Amino acid sequence: MLNRKQAPAFQQIQDIQFIKPTNHSLRNGIPVYVINAGDQELVRIEFIFKQVNWDSLKPLSAIAVNGLINAGTTTRSAHDIASQIDYYGAFLQTEYASDHTTITLYSLTKHLAAVLPIIWDILNNSEFPEKEIAVYKQNQKQSLQVNLQKNDFVARRTFANALFDNTSYGTLIDAEDYNNLKREDILAYYKAAIQAANCTIIIAGKFEAVDFDVFDQIIGNTWSNKSEFTINAFSFDSFPREIYIEKPDSIQSAIRLGSISITRIHPDFPSLQILNTVLGGYFGSRLMANIREDKGFTYGIGSGIASLKDAGYFFLATEVGVDVCQAALVEIEKEINLLKSEMISNTELDLVKNFMLGSLLGSLENSFSHADKFKNLLFSGLGYDYYVNYINTIKQCKGADLLEIANKYLIWDQMTKVIVGKK
């Protein structure tokens, strides 16, 4: 008979292989990194632009460019762009992040010659029609109004603002910012940011030398600098704050807490990730075991380490019943202090190590995910030795190491704490 009370045997993953990109350059100077892998005739092309020319008086310029860049060019309407891309079974996606704007094309490799001229047109000739801007502003204001009724949304943006006020990492956007959004500001940002000198291209999928030649002929076509730009660079002098936003009708209170921390380039970063996993980084974490499974205060709770270009930060987030908000904070503080006073057992640490190595291996399922791992390195100025060190740190980490890391980085009194709802 199978003994279901006994966990199956496991062994640690020994080796994880990464597919490394080949480096190229287009005739107009844009660097291109290609991960040519996979059997399907599918390719993902990411056009990545650093955020530039930050202006606290015009906080929506970059966001609006990202949202409206495919809303019409000098030769194509928004409908034309959408229908032509759809005709070839392709998909165009735009993504705004604090450090980068990314325009991503998914396409069958055989249709690149037909689809890429549309992308080149968007990157060079976007018009941002007033009609499209008006619709965008109205939709965004309505979305913001709805989101501001959600405690978790309010807590997340309030927390970011407390850590990174007056930067693109933490500016509080309100309806008036959308009212003040002007076409000339959007065009100015477009001309400054969406240009060859500020572009990096990462290609993943089935992409041979002949496909690169087609790509270079179209995207490498003359793409001159349109405007001067300065890459965003921020420095922070954050101090701990306790912020309470009362919402009397709330059934649940949103809790978000944390502090500015280290980035991926710091040698302690892998160890801090291990510690975070123990605390709240997976379903079997201590926070989940205590706050959810034992106390029943929440459906979910987690913590994380975010690495941005100019700062990293530790955060912890949950929503709990309003009647147990203070009790939940007590338990969270207790779990953090336990990591600083008691060494993690080998049994628990081995479980976390296997989870992290398995997660890393499982995340490398195709060429796209290998490209994502490469992006982490490229924009942090790191090489693949980072992952070698990351894996070795996980394998060799001891309880005593994490005890030291906990006392170094998890300082309760230095954390900003935000509660939205009732406390």
N, C-alpha and C positions, 0 to 999 in steps of 0.2 A: 504494500500500500504506500502511496505517495504521502509523505508527511508535509502537509501544507503549512505547518507552523514553522518549518525550517526554510529559510531563504536559500535560493539556489546559489551555487558557488559562482564566484566571478573572479576575473583577473584583470589587472590594469592594462590599458591600451599601451602598447610599446612604441608605435611609430605612426606619425601622421604626416602625410605627404601633401605639399602645396603645389599647385600649378602656377608657375611664375610667368609673368607677361613678357613679351618681346617689346622692345622700345623702338618707336618710329617717330618720324616728324613729317608733317605735311609741307607742301611747297610754300605755304604762307607762314610756316614756323610753329604751328600748333603741335605740341607734343601729343603723341598717341601711344597708348599702351594696349596691347592686344593679347588676350588669352584665347587662343584658337583651340577649342576643345568641344567635344560632343559630337554625336552622330546626326542630330537633327539639323535640318537646313534653317536654323533660327539664329538670329543675332540680336544682341542688346547693345546699343550705342548710347553712351552717356556723355553729354556735353556739360562740363562742370565749370561754373564761373564763381570765382571768389566774390564775396560781398565787399562792396567798395563804398567810399564817400559817405560814411555814416553821418546823418544829420538828424539830431533829436527833434528838430522842428518839422521834419518830413519823414516820420518813421515808417510810412507805408509805401514809399517809392519802390523799394526792392520787392516787397510782397506783391504789389500791384503788377509789376513787370512779370513776375512769375505767373500770376494768375491770368494775365491778359496777352501774353506774348503770342499766343496762337489765335488771337481774336480778329486777325485781318492784317494783310500786307498791302503794298501798293498795287499788287496784281491779283490777290486772292482775298475773298471774304472769309469770315470764320466758317461759314457753311462750306465753302469751296475746300478749305484746308481739311475739315473733318471728313467730308465725303471722299476726297481724293485719297487720303490716308486709309480710310475704311475700305475703299475699293480694292486696295492691294492687301487687305487682311493685316495691315500694320496697326500699331497702337502708339500714340504719343502721350507722354506723361510729363508733367512739370512738378517739381518739388522744391519748396523753399525751406531752408534751414538757416540757422543763425550765422553760419560761416560760408555757406555755398548756396547758389541756385543751380539746380540740375534739370536739364531737359533730356528726357530719355526716350529713345525710339526703339521699339520692338518690331522686327520685321523678318519676313522670310528673306534669306540671303539673296535669292534669285531676283527679288523685287527692289533691291537697293538702288539700282540705276534709275528707277521710276520714282521712288519715294524721297531720296536724298535731295533732289532739287527743291522740294517743298520745304524741307528742313533748312536748307541754305537760305531760302526766301524769308523764312521766319526769323532767322538769326541776323539777317541783313536789312530787311525791309518792313519790319512790323510797324503798323501805323497807329495802333491804339485808338480806334474810332471813339468819338465822344458818346455815341449810342451804347457801345459795348461797355464803356467805363461807367455810364449811368446805371446799367443793369448790374454790373459787378458791385458797385457801391451799395446799391439797394439790397442785393442778396447778402452781402457781407454784414451789413448792419443788422439785418434780420437774424442772421446766424449768430452774431454776437449777442443780440438781445436774448435769444433762446439759451445760449450757453451760460450767460450770466445768472441764469436761474439755477444752474447746476453747481452744487457746493464744491465738487471735486475740480471743476474748471476754474472757479474763483480761487480756490486754494492753490492750484498749480501756478496760475499767473501771478498771484500775490507773492508766493514764495520766490519765483524767478525775479520779480521786481525787487524784493527785499535783498537778494544777493547781488543782482546785476543792474541796478537802477541806472537809467540814462545811457544804456547801451542796447544794441540789437538783441542781446541775450535776455533782457528783462524789462523792456519798455511796456507800459500798460497802454494798450490800444483801446480807444473809446470811439463812440459814434461820431464825435466831432472831428476826429482824425480822418474819417472817411469823407465827411462833408468838406474838409479842406483839401482833399486829394485833387490835384490838377493834372491835366493831360501834359502840360509842359514839363512838370516835374517827373512824370513817368517816362516821357521821351528822353529827358536829360539823363536819367538813371540808365535807361536802356542803352543809350549811346556810350555811356561810361563803362558799364559792366559787361555788356554782351558784345565783346570784340575779341579778335584773335589773340591779342596780347594778354588777355585775362582768361583764356580758355585752356582746359585740359580735357582730353578725350580718352575714355576707357571703353574698349570694345571686348565683348565676351560672346562666345558661341562659335558657330561654324563660319570662319572668316579666313580665307586663303589669300595668298599673295595677289591673285587676280582681282579679288574683292577689294583689297587695299588700293590697287591702282584705280579702280572705279571711284572709290571713296576720295582719294587724293585729287582726282580730276574735278570732282564736284565741290567738296568741302574745302579743299586746298586752294580753290579759286580765290583770286584777290579779295582780301578781307581786311582792309586797312583799319588802323586805329581811328576811332570816331571821336574820342574825347579823352582828356586827361583823367586819371583816376588814382586814388590812394586806397590801398588795401586796408580794410578795417583792422584796427589794433586797439585793444582795450587793456586797462589795468584796473585792479579792484582793491579796495580797502574796506571790505565788508565787516560788519560787527553784528553779533547775535541780537535778534529781536524776537519779541513775542507779540504776535498779531492775532487779534480775535475779531472776526467779522460775524456779528450776530444775525441769524435768520430765524426768527421766532417760530415759524411754522415747520421747521425742519424735523424730519423723522430721524435722519442720520447727520452726523457731523463729519466733515472731511478734515483729516489731519495730514499735514505735510510738514516735514522737518528735515533739517540737514545743514550743511555748511560747505563753503568753498574748500576744495581739496586739490589733490594732485592730478596731473594729466597722464596720458599714456607714456609720455617720454620719461617719467620719473621711474627710477629703479624699484621703488616700492609698489608700483601700480599692480603687478601681478599678484603680490601677496595680499594687497588690499582687496582685490577681486575675490580671492579665496575667502577672506574674512567676511566679506559682504555676502557671499553665497551661504555661508554658515548662518549668518544673521537673518537674511531675508531674500536671498537671491534665487530660491527655487521652492517647489511646493513642500518639500520636506524640511524647510528652514525652521529655525527656532521661533521666529515670530509667528509663522503659520501654526506651528505646534501649540504655542501658548495662546495667542490672541484668537485664533479661529477654532482649532480643534479642542483645546482645553476649556477656554473661557466662553467661546461662542459669541464674541463681541463683534465679529465681522465675517463677511463672506471671503474676503481676501485682503492680504497685507503683504507688502514687499518693499525691498530697498534696492538701491543701485548706485553705481559709480558712473557718472557721465564725463566724457573727455571731449572738451571743445578746443578750439585753436588756442585761445588765450587763457583758459581756466578749466579746471575740473571741479566737480562738486559731488558730494554724497547726498542722497535723498532717501527718505522713507515716506511711504504714502499708504493711506488706508481710509475707509469710511466705516464708522462705528455708530451704533445706536446712541442717541443723544444722552440717554441715561447712564451710559458706561464710558463716556468720553474721558473723564478724568481717570477712571480706573484703567483704561487702555493706555493712557500716557504713563501711568505708574508702571505698568507691565513692560512697556517698551523701554523705559529707562532701566528697569531691572535687567532686561535681557542684554542691553548694551553694557551695563556695568559687570555682568557676569563674564562677558568676553574679556574684560579688563582685569578680572581678579581670579578666574579659574581657567586652567589650561583645558583646551578642547581634547577630548579623549581620542585615542587612535582609531577607535571604531567609527566614531562620527566623522573624523577627518578623512578616513579612507573612503567612506561613502561619498563625501563631497568631492574628493579628488576624482573618483570614478565618474561622478555625474559631470564634472567640468570637462574632463577629457572626452567623455562620450558626447557631450553637447558640441564640443569643438569639432570632433570627427563627423558627427551627424549634420553639422551646418555646412559641410563641404560636399554637398550632394551634386552640384553641377558647376558649369563654367561661370554662371552668374554669381554664385556664392563665393567662388574663389576670387572673382573680381572684387566683391565686397570686402573680403579680407585684405586684398591688396590696397584698396582705398584707405583703410585704416592706417596702413603704413605710409602710403604716399603723402597724405596730407598731415601726417605727424612728423615727417622727415625721418622715418625709421626704415630699416631693412628687414629682411626675413629672419635675421638673427633674433628679432623681437619675439617671434613665435617659438623659436628654439628655446629662448630663455623662459618664456611663459610656460611652456610644457615642462621644462626641467624644474621650474619653481614649484609647479603643482606637485610633481612627483616627489620632490625632496623636502617639501615644506613640513615643518614640525609644529607641534602645539605651542612650544616656547616662542617660535617665530611669530605666530599669530597673536600671542599674548602681548608681545612687544609692539606689533603693528596696531593693535586695538588701543593701547595706551597712548600711542602716538597720534592717532587720527580720529578716534571716536570719543570726542570730548563733549559730554552732554551740555555743559554750561556754555559752550561756544557755538551751539547749534541754534539756528533760527527756527522758530516753531510757529506754524500758522494753523489756526482752527477756524473753520467756517461752518456755522450752524448754531449749536448750543454747546456750552462747556459745563 
